[in-house]
Amino acid sequence: MKTMKVLTGFIAFFALLILCGPVLAAEFEPVATFSIQEAATQVPGAEEQLTFDSIFDWEPRLDERYLTWVSYSAGQGKVWYYDTKDGKRETVSNVACDQNDPDISDGKIVWDDTRSGNSDIYSYDISSGKEEAVYSSTSNKFRPAISNGLVAFEDYNGHDNRDIGFIKAGSTGKPVYIDQNQMDKANPDVDGDWIVYQQLDDGKEDWNIYAYNVKTEQLVQVTRDPATQQKPRISGDLVVWEDNRSGKWDIFMYNLKKDLTTAITYDDVDDHDPSVSGSNVVWSRVEQNGTSHIYMVNLQIPATYVVSPGPGNQIKPDICVDKVAWQDDRLGNWDVFLYTLKPNTPFRSYEFYGPVTINYLPAPVGTEILAKVNGKTKGSITVSKEGYYGGQDSYSGKLTVNIEQADIGKTITFWADGVQGTPTIPINAGGTTQELTLNFANAKPQADLCFYGSVFVDGQAAEKGTTITARIDDVIRGEITTTQYGMYGGAGDQDPALKIPITENDLGKHVSFWQGDYKSAETFQITSGGRFKQDLSFTKANPLSPYEFYGYVQFDGKSAPAGTPIEARIDSVPVTTYVTRYAGSYGGPGETPEDARLIVPIKEADVGKTISFWTGTQRAPETQVIARSGERIVRKDLDFSSAPSGIIADFSANPTSGAAPLTVKFTDLSAGNPTMWIWDFGDGPIPMDANDSNVSCASGNCNTIANPTHTYRASGTYTVTLTASNRQSSDTKVKTGFITVGTTPSFKADFTASPTSGPAPLTVQFTDLTTGNPTMWNWDFGDGPIPMDTSGANVSCASGNCNSIANPKHTYAHDGVYTVTLRASNQYGNSDTQVKQAYITVSNTPVPGFKADFTASPTSGPAPLTVQFTDLTTGNPTMWNWDFGDGPIPMDASGANVSCASGNCNSIANPKHTYTRDGVYTVTLRASNQYGNSDTQVKQGYITVSSIPGPVFNADFTAAPTSGAAPLTVQFTDKSVGSPTMWVWNFGDGPIPMDASGTNVSCASGNCNSIANPRHTYTKNGAYTVTLTASNAQNSDTETKVNYINVQNIPTSDSIPISAGWNFISVPKKLVAGKDTAAIFGHIEVDGHSIFQYDSVRGQWLTLNQSNQIKPLEAVWLYSKKADSVPLSFDSDPLQIPQTRELKRGWNAVGFTGFEPLEAKFTLLSVQDKWVNCLGFDRVLQKYNEMIIKGRNDDTKLNPYNGYWLFMSEDGVLAAISA
């Protein structure tokens, strides 16, 4: 028996092996681990024996509540079931026949049954007690499997070979058969939309595993091995089976979503009958003494357990959630046993609070502190009081670290701004709450370096908007974007500058200056902080064309199958991944869009490096040296060989950054069986720790240590070199700037997406939010090898592996809940992964949010009264059933040929209806759609019809806004009932005419008799009483609202509150001249970020400089390193005209005008027929607010100083609600 290594995480488990086509490997690193010296751990839980009789009980199957099995006696099998909740057990059918191969899902059992003479498929519903034939015919059918009512089974179907058929239980139709190709198929299993089965591909022993999706009709060949693979089972995306490619029976697994094959076991004993549920896999293992016992692996840890160690034999296990069942002969006969897994024992969390410093100074408000275990973030807290995090009392937050069983024995480390702090905390089973002083100091800070001067690119003055970065030890430390031609920064202390914070460890080092990938000829040696003039010049070489490769591709001289991944690397760094469309070749010499060439982008820095070609861990001998010129379309016939090749040096290190002293563990990853290793750690003749071996490492030249430990004692960025060799060959690997000791920029992957839900096909825009200057992005959208839309970019995205797109679009074609993963990295070795579980929901099925509603106008008046009804239902209704309350009187369908007898009209959203008799009527609307959503809205006594003057006539009105600064324009809206035809308004401020929208109306003395919904502008401060007298030929009524309109004093100054992070802001009114430009943001510590506005006319982001004017109705994106404020000085001219702004169809970034919150429907009144959606940003929580949708939740208030995204259905003009 072999002793296997334990893997440290689920990610490592999936990275064990990728099987592509018939490529075989001699060895696999299995997930399950066994040791001769140590017995496997017993999985926590409880075992019980369910059958005790002298007959044979076998073939158990489980669902979440029930267990079913076969009792075999007198030559016939009978299907039983057991209820794990109430202990009830019963036979399913007493018909005299042979019943076998039961399966169960959601309380419905299926089995094969011989009552009709041949073998048919029957079902039994435990809840209803109903038994029925699933499918009965003249052919023999066996081994049914069921999931959510979908039944799959073997069917001889009139010939010698078996087919796999499937049908919905209870259906009266005929089954559908999968890939009827005359090849024998067997052992189906089903979960969700996927059916798995085995197929005999050569008619002899070459059984392979296949998977079929009943919804998409996708057929996946899971295995391509000449040995036998059999007895597949499926749960979610995971398929498991028995596999004898090693000569022994092992358990293998395939991930449908990730297209990854993994060995669960791979050793010298036989393993049989796997079953999978969630992250747990169980199987029967034949021990060396010949007995069989049940084992389980938990893939999340991963950890291997014994479920039942005997005595006797335990075989044919099944697992569902927290229960495992098997057949067991420990008492002589075959009985059924059940094991209930114990939930993971929760461990008490660690909670910390106390003082915190950075470089010996109190940590500023907004500093984020992370707690990590093995590099994984387990908790975080933001400093809310300078120099302190959390608090002692129960009302204060704490840095909480949640502990799992796998964390016991590890260490909690603390991080801020990419620097590991002190102390560290060892983890035991009992967490504590404790005060802990944290210190993130590694160097004494110095005065900032500030640079300014001229800047030229290729001999010409640099354009405005040119970004210059400054690096120390090849790490970006500062950045500036030019705001004028040929110059950056200024000489004055208050002028902008290329600012670089430095510490004492930077003294004596050099600053280099970069424009993109191009380095200036000038450098600056650091002797102190201060402001220095540094003129810069950059020379850019002509861009280099990419290499494009095509040719044959083989494995050991045989054609590689279609779907083979080929990875191009430049000096061992992956650049492009390509997946072949045809067997034996890739690309072509001509233009073939259906079989594009393998494209390798290159840049000037790559000249002289080597392109190599890989598939998995195999490297082709063919290479390409990169040149500035020469042929770019190149034929490369690739032959990947499984035979040993020359040495290929490689290594990894952990950690690659941190505070001094930094102890780093280096691990040799070289291929080709090296026997000698020469290390150069980049910091001179400092011996490394060779794990207590007596080894001389003078000058860093250590020839006998494959995996050394080395301690860096001084801050800096270090290049590490490994030369690996044996008697036949050698190779050298250089990793430039690989180890960073000292303060490093925080690198954290993050992203957003919009929309995150909707019906298929759903196109989603993903946006990278990673901090730390990423240059590569690897996306996994969760739905397999479907390329994303790269908007025309020449990028290969096969298998969803796109390494160069920051903000991709991706279209989900099928219903489902998808987890999205982003791994971001850059050239300095920084990388981080962000996983958002169940982030995208695609569904064409009923969803929450369907609510019937409607309005009507008018709702009262004399007969005959014609009423316009308007549907307000949310959730995309397609049918409307109206009952107007007055019997079978048809409504006016505007000429449509609609039958509306009895008021039953199913296809009119907004009907008109005429009431001919006096009365009070209740109106009912039942709305629905094709997805099964429906809802009913009943409005009691909603319509009043009366020909007699009386109390049914009532004057009323509303206004918006009701307060604000002068001049204040107010929209009045008549709400009178009783069908008025005349309106006399008194606005409370004398004979000032109102705006009648161009109507030729005399409004002297405020007496306007023909305008229902006027606008009026108040020019002076005060509280105004408004009166409306509404009337018609029969009725009149007056409504007075005392002090209804309040015109405020005009403030002359204010300030915009700024939070740490991104802020989406605007100014509430016009600023005074001289203080109305982006210079008002000059004191904000933007931490190297630009200040942005969005130009909706050109669809572009604009970078603001100090001279750009800041206007009302325009929004600004501003980043701040800390909480702050922006002082404002307002124009106090009382005669200024309210601002307007032209908006374009699509998204616009707009500002809010005014000093009081106001509902969106009133704020956007000037574009009321054209706006659709409005979206704000919470600067405190650093996330978008709930979307405001017109007609649904447009009573949500917009707030002063905030910016908003506004979607317009067409062009329009937005007016300020105050000047």
HUNOR-V866695 format. One line per field, one symbol per residue. burial: I if it has 9 or more other C-alpha atoms within 8 Angstrom, else O. A space follows every 50 residues. Layout:
burial = ???
//
This chain:
burial = OOOIOIIOIIOIIIOIIIIIIOOOOOOIIIIIIIIOOOOIOOOOOOOOIO OOOOIIIIIIIIIOIIIIIIIIOOOIIIIIIIIIOOOOOOIIOOOOIIII IIIIIOIIIIIIIIIOOIIIIIIIIIOOOOIOIIIOOOIIIIIIIIIOII IIIIIIOOOOIIIIIIIIIOOOOOOOIOOOOOIIIIIIIIIOOIIIIIII IOOOIIIIIIIIIIOOOOOOIIIOIOIIIIIIIIIOOIIIIIIIIOOIII IIIIIIOOIIIIIIIIOOIIIIIIIIIOOIIIIIIIIOOOIIIIIIIIIO IIIIIIIIOIOIIIIIIIIIOIIIIIIIIIOOIIIIIIIIIOOOOOIIII IIIIIIIIIIOIIIIIIIIIIIIOOOIIIIIIIIOIIIIIIOOOOOOIII IIIOIOIIOIIIIIIIIIIIIIOIOOIOOOIOOOOOOIIIIIIIIIIIII IIIIIIIOOOIIIIIIIIIIIIIOOIIIIIIIIIIIIIIIOOOOOOIIII IIIIOIIOIIIIIIIOOIIIOIIOOIOOIOIOOOIIIIIOOOOOOIIIII IIIIIOOOIIIIIIIIIIIIOOOIIIIIIIOIIIIIIIOOOOOOIIIIII OIOIOIIOIIIIIIIOOIIIOIIOOIOOOOOOIIOIIIIIIOOOOIIIII IOIOOIIIIIOIIIIIIIOIIIOIOIIIIIIOOOOIIIIIOOOOOOIIII IIOOIOIIIIIIOOIOIIIIIIIIIIOOOIIIIOOOIIIIIIIIOIIIII IOIOOIIIIIOIIIIIIIOIIOOIIIIIIIIIIIOOIIIIOOOOOIIIII IIIIIOOIIIIIOOIOIIIIIIIIIIOOOOIIIIOOOIIIIIIIOOOOOI IIIIOIOIIIIIIOIIIIIIIIIIOOIIIIIIIIOOOOIIIIIOOOOOOI IIIIIOIIOOIIIIIOOIOIIIIIIIIIIOOOIIIIIOOOIIIIIIOOIO OIIIIIIOIOIIIIIIIIIIIIIIOIIIIIIIIIIIIOOOOIIIIIOOOO OOIIOIIIOIIOOIIIIIOOIOIIIIIIIIIIOOIIIIIOOOIIIIIIOO OOOOOIOIIIIIIIIIIIIIIIOOIIIIIIOOOOOIOOOIIIIIIIOOOO OOIIIOOOOIIIIIIIIIIIIIIIOIIIIIIOOOOOOIIIOOIIIIIIII IIIIOOIIIIIIIIOOIOOIIIIIIIIIIOOIOOOOOIIIOOOIOOIIII IIIIIIIIIIIIIIIIIII
//
